[in-house]
Amino acid sequence: MARQATLPAGRASRVPSISQYIQESRAELRKVTWPTREETTQLTGAVITMVVAIAAFLYFVDSALSSIVQKLTGI
């Protein structure tokens, strides 16, 4: 039969309950400095711009390398 693990004295009282976890999480979220709508819009635009730029760069590099490979292999 399997042995039960024993907790050190006082250990059980330090295990937080789910409701305590939720309360502490909400308290921490209240401390967060959330970005304004304008900051969020600007940063989203910057991310989209960078994604499009990197995608275009990779497309052109892929096309160039594909063309080179086709010329080398004679396909």
TIVEXPA-900139 format. One record per residue: residue number from 1; residue in three letters; x, y, z of N, C-alpha, C in turn. Coordinates in steps of 0.001 Angstrom, whole numbers. Layout:
n=NUM; res=Ala; neast=X; nnorth=Y; nup=Z; caeast=X; canorth=Y; caup=Z; ceast=X; cnorth=Y; cup=Z
...
END
This chain:
n=1; res=Met; neast=826; nnorth=-1168; nup=0; caeast=0; canorth=0; caup=0; ceast=883; cnorth=1249; cup=0
n=2; res=Ala; neast=468; nnorth=2271; nup=-709; caeast=1264; canorth=3486; caup=-818; ceast=1238; cnorth=4264; cup=489
n=3; res=Arg; neast=2378; nnorth=4827; nup=806; caeast=2460; canorth=5650; caup=2013; ceast=1997; cnorth=7060; cup=1695
n=4; res=Gln; neast=1293; nnorth=7676; nup=2616; caeast=866; canorth=9049; caup=2430; ceast=2004; cnorth=9971; cup=2822
n=5; res=Ala; neast=2182; nnorth=11011; nup=2024; caeast=3213; canorth=11982; caup=2356; ceast=2731; cnorth=12816; cup=3528
n=6; res=Thr; neast=3629; nnorth=13049; nup=4454; caeast=3256; canorth=13870; caup=5597; ceast=3822; cnorth=15267; cup=5402
n=7; res=Leu; neast=3030; nnorth=16251; nup=5735; caeast=3459; canorth=17636; caup=5605; ceast=4106; cnorth=18082; cup=6908
n=8; res=Pro; neast=5112; nnorth=18941; nup=6810; caeast=5713; canorth=19465; caup=8034; ceast=4669; cnorth=20232; cup=8849
n=9; res=Ala; neast=4911; nnorth=20354; nup=10119; caeast=3966; canorth=21040; caup=10997; ceast=3728; cnorth=22457; cup=10502
n=10; res=Gly; neast=2484; nnorth=22860; nup=10435; caeast=2127; canorth=24214; caup=10006; ceast=2045; cnorth=24383; cup=8508
n=11; res=Arg; neast=2388; nnorth=23383; nup=7757; caeast=2398; canorth=23481; caup=6286; ceast=997; cnorth=23634; cup=5719
n=12; res=Ala; neast=37; nnorth=22910; nup=6241; caeast=-1322; canorth=22931; caup=5705; ceast=-1937; cnorth=24322; cup=5825
n=13; res=Ser; neast=-1579; nnorth=25079; nup=6839; caeast=-2173; canorth=26401; caup=7007; ceast=-1614; cnorth=27411; cup=6013
n=14; res=Arg; neast=-484; nnorth=27106; nup=5378; caeast=113; canorth=28036; caup=4414; ceast=-364; cnorth=27802; cup=2987
n=15; res=Val; neast=-1105; nnorth=26776; nup=2740; caeast=-1604; canorth=26498; caup=1398; ceast=-2789; cnorth=27433; cup=1144
n=16; res=Pro; neast=-2652; nnorth=28344; nup=145; caeast=-3738; canorth=29294; caup=-84; ceast=-4939; cnorth=28623; cup=-746
n=17; res=Ser; neast=-6097; nnorth=29135; nup=-428; caeast=-7306; canorth=28599; caup=-1045; ceast=-7497; cnorth=29271; cup=-2406
n=18; res=Ile; neast=-8376; nnorth=28724; nup=-3195; caeast=-8645; canorth=29278; caup=-4520; ceast=-9210; cnorth=30686; cup=-4399
n=19; res=Ser; neast=-10105; nnorth=30905; nup=-3441; caeast=-10691; canorth=32244; caup=-3292; ceast=-9627; cnorth=33253; cup=-2867
n=20; res=Gln; neast=-8692; nnorth=32850; nup=-2041; caeast=-7614; canorth=33754; caup=-1641; ceast=-6737; cnorth=34069; cup=-2846
n=21; res=Tyr; neast=-6462; nnorth=33072; nup=-3666; caeast=-5663; canorth=33277; caup=-4882; ceast=-6336; cnorth=34291; cup=-5801
n=22; res=Ile; neast=-7645; nnorth=34149; nup=-5995; caeast=-8386; canorth=35063; caup=-6866; ceast=-8369; cnorth=36473; cup=-6290
n=23; res=Gln; neast=-8580; nnorth=36606; nup=-4988; caeast=-8569; canorth=37925; caup=-4359; ceast=-7197; cnorth=38593; cup=-4508
n=24; res=Glu; neast=-6134; nnorth=37843; nup=-4290; caeast=-4793; canorth=38403; caup=-4416; ceast=-4473; cnorth=38748; cup=-5868
n=25; res=Ser; neast=-4950; nnorth=37935; nup=-6794; caeast=-4727; canorth=38219; caup=-8220; ceast=-5431; cnorth=39510; cup=-8620
n=26; res=Arg; neast=-6660; nnorth=39677; nup=-8170; caeast=-7403; canorth=40906; caup=-8473; ceast=-6719; cnorth=42122; cup=-7857
n=27; res=Ala; neast=-6193; nnorth=41973; nup=-6651; caeast=-5486; canorth=43081; caup=-6003; ceast=-4238; cnorth=43463; cup=-6804
n=28; res=Glu; neast=-3517; nnorth=42481; nup=-7307; caeast=-2334; canorth=42764; caup=-8122; ceast=-2714; cnorth=43425; cup=-9442
n=29; res=Leu; neast=-3815; nnorth=42977; nup=-10045; caeast=-4250; canorth=43565; caup=-11318; ceast=-4664; cnorth=45020; cup=-11151
n=30; res=Arg; neast=-5141; nnorth=45386; nup=-9972; caeast=-5494; canorth=46787; caup=-9721; ceast=-4249; cnorth=47671; cup=-9679
n=31; res=Lys; neast=-3099; nnorth=47097; nup=-9370; caeast=-1850; canorth=47855; caup=-9291; ceast=-1231; cnorth=48127; cup=-10668
n=32; res=Val; neast=-1679; nnorth=47396; nup=-11671; caeast=-1097; canorth=47502; caup=-13008; ceast=-1445; cnorth=48859; cup=-13627
n=33; res=Thr; neast=-454; nnorth=49466; nup=-14266; caeast=-691; canorth=50693; caup=-15015; ceast=-1038; cnorth=50281; cup=-16439
n=34; res=Trp; neast=-2313; nnorth=50354; nup=-16772; caeast=-2774; canorth=49914; caup=-18077; ceast=-2533; cnorth=51013; cup=-19098
n=35; res=Pro; neast=-2200; nnorth=50649; nup=-20344; caeast=-1983; canorth=51666; caup=-21381; ceast=-3307; cnorth=52338; cup=-21765
n=36; res=Thr; neast=-3184; nnorth=53571; nup=-22228; caeast=-4379; canorth=54280; caup=-22690; ceast=-4810; cnorth=53711; cup=-24035
n=37; res=Arg; neast=-6006; nnorth=54086; nup=-24459; caeast=-6496; canorth=53621; caup=-25762; ceast=-5581; cnorth=54110; cup=-26879
n=38; res=Glu; neast=-5097; nnorth=55343; nup=-26759; caeast=-4211; canorth=55906; caup=-27785; ceast=-2891; cnorth=55125; cup=-27852
n=39; res=Glu; neast=-2310; nnorth=54818; nup=-26695; caeast=-1067; canorth=54033; caup=-26673; ceast=-1284; cnorth=52646; cup=-27272
n=40; res=Thr; neast=-2398; nnorth=52036; nup=-26933; caeast=-2706; canorth=50706; caup=-27459; ceast=-2853; cnorth=50750; cup=-28974
n=41; res=Thr; neast=-3542; nnorth=51766; nup=-29479; caeast=-3727; canorth=51906; caup=-30926; ceast=-2388; cnorth=52119; cup=-31624
n=42; res=Gln; neast=-1541; nnorth=52976; nup=-31059; caeast=-237; canorth=53249; caup=-31674; ceast=654; cnorth=52000; cup=-31678
n=43; res=Leu; neast=670; nnorth=51295; nup=-30569; caeast=1513; canorth=50102; caup=-30499; ceast=993; cnorth=48988; cup=-31398
n=44; res=Thr; neast=-324; nnorth=48868; nup=-31505; caeast=-903; canorth=47870; caup=-32406; ceast=-534; cnorth=48193; cup=-33848
n=45; res=Gly; neast=-610; nnorth=49467; nup=-34202; caeast=-208; canorth=49889; caup=-35551; ceast=1254; cnorth=49587; cup=-35825
n=46; res=Ala; neast=2112; nnorth=49820; nup=-34826; caeast=3542; canorth=49538; caup=-34988; ceast=3787; cnorth=48042; cup=-35184
n=47; res=Val; neast=3089; nnorth=47230; nup=-34435; caeast=3245; canorth=45776; caup=-34565; ceast=2782; cnorth=45308; cup=-35940
n=48; res=Ile; neast=1626; nnorth=45789; nup=-36377; caeast=1109; canorth=45387; caup=-37698; ceast=2066; cnorth=45830; cup=-38798
n=49; res=Thr; neast=2594; nnorth=47055; nup=-38688; caeast=3538; canorth=47559; caup=-39681; ceast=4790; cnorth=46690; cup=-39745
n=50; res=Met; neast=5324; nnorth=46327; nup=-38584; caeast=6527; canorth=45493; caup=-38563; ceast=6254; cnorth=44093; cup=-39114
n=51; res=Val; neast=5106; nnorth=43533; nup=-38802; caeast=4764; canorth=42205; caup=-39314; ceast=4681; cnorth=42235; cup=-40838
n=52; res=Val; neast=4032; nnorth=43263; nup=-41384; caeast=3913; canorth=43378; caup=-42840; ceast=5287; cnorth=43588; cup=-43475
n=53; res=Ala; neast=6124; nnorth=44433; nup=-42864; caeast=7459; canorth=44690; caup=-43407; ceast=8309; cnorth=43422; cup=-43397
n=54; res=Ile; neast=8290; nnorth=42689; nup=-42314; caeast=9080; canorth=41448; caup=-42232; ceast=8542; cnorth=40399; cup=-43191
n=55; res=Ala; neast=7218; nnorth=40330; nup=-43323; caeast=6632; canorth=39373; caup=-44270; ceast=7051; cnorth=39706; cup=-45698
n=56; res=Ala; neast=7036; nnorth=40997; nup=-46049; caeast=7449; canorth=41410; caup=-47393; ceast=8929; cnorth=41088; cup=-47617
n=57; res=Phe; neast=9765; nnorth=41374; nup=-46629; caeast=11192; canorth=41076; caup=-46737; ceast=11422; cnorth=39578; cup=-46955
n=58; res=Leu; neast=10766; nnorth=38766; nup=-46151; caeast=10932; canorth=37316; caup=-46294; ceast=10409; cnorth=36819; cup=-47639
n=59; res=Tyr; neast=9329; nnorth=37422; nup=-48142; caeast=8794; canorth=37045; caup=-49449; ceast=9843; cnorth=37306; cup=-50540
n=60; res=Phe; neast=10457; nnorth=38503; nup=-50494; caeast=11437; canorth=38845; caup=-51527; ceast=12701; cnorth=37988; cup=-51414
n=61; res=Val; neast=13147; nnorth=37707; nup=-50202; caeast=14315; canorth=36843; caup=-50020; ceast=13993; cnorth=35436; cup=-50517
n=62; res=Asp; neast=12810; nnorth=34930; nup=-50184; caeast=12404; canorth=33600; caup=-50631; ceast=12312; cnorth=33544; cup=-52152
n=63; res=Ser; neast=11738; nnorth=34578; nup=-52743; caeast=11622; canorth=34618; caup=-54211; ceast=12999; cnorth=34645; cup=-54864
n=64; res=Ala; neast=13909; nnorth=35444; nup=-54318; caeast=15256; canorth=35534; caup=-54888; ceast=15982; cnorth=34196; cup=-54759
n=65; res=Leu; neast=15920; nnorth=33599; nup=-53596; caeast=16599; canorth=32313; caup=-53405; ceast=15964; cnorth=31220; cup=-54254
n=66; res=Ser; neast=14656; nnorth=31253; nup=-54389; caeast=13971; canorth=30270; caup=-55232; ceast=14408; cnorth=30420; cup=-56681
n=67; res=Ser; neast=14524; nnorth=31660; nup=-57135; caeast=14968; canorth=31918; caup=-58507; ceast=16390; cnorth=31414; cup=-58723
n=68; res=Ile; neast=17244; nnorth=31662; nup=-57741; caeast=18633; canorth=31200; caup=-57856; ceast=18702; cnorth=29684; cup=-57914
n=69; res=Val; neast=17963; nnorth=29011; nup=-57052; caeast=17954; canorth=27542; caup=-57025; ceast=17413; cnorth=26999; cup=-58350
n=70; res=Gln; neast=16362; nnorth=27605; nup=-58887; caeast=15791; canorth=27158; caup=-60167; ceast=16815; cnorth=27292; cup=-61287
n=71; res=Lys; neast=17566; nnorth=28391; nup=-61301; caeast=18572; canorth=28580; caup=-62337; ceast=19716; cnorth=27571; cup=-62191
n=72; res=Leu; neast=20099; nnorth=27268; nup=-60944; caeast=21171; canorth=26324; caup=-60719; ceast=20773; cnorth=24887; cup=-61051
n=73; res=Thr; neast=19530; nnorth=24544; nup=-60788; caeast=19090; canorth=23174; caup=-61029; ceast=18499; cnorth=22996; cup=-62429
n=74; res=Gly; neast=18250; nnorth=24100; nup=-63109; caeast=17728; canorth=24011; caup=-64474; ceast=16250; cnorth=23658; cup=-64533
n=75; res=Ile; neast=15517; nnorth=23896; nup=-63491; caeast=14079; canorth=23593; caup=-63483; ceast=13329; cnorth=24733; cup=-64129
END
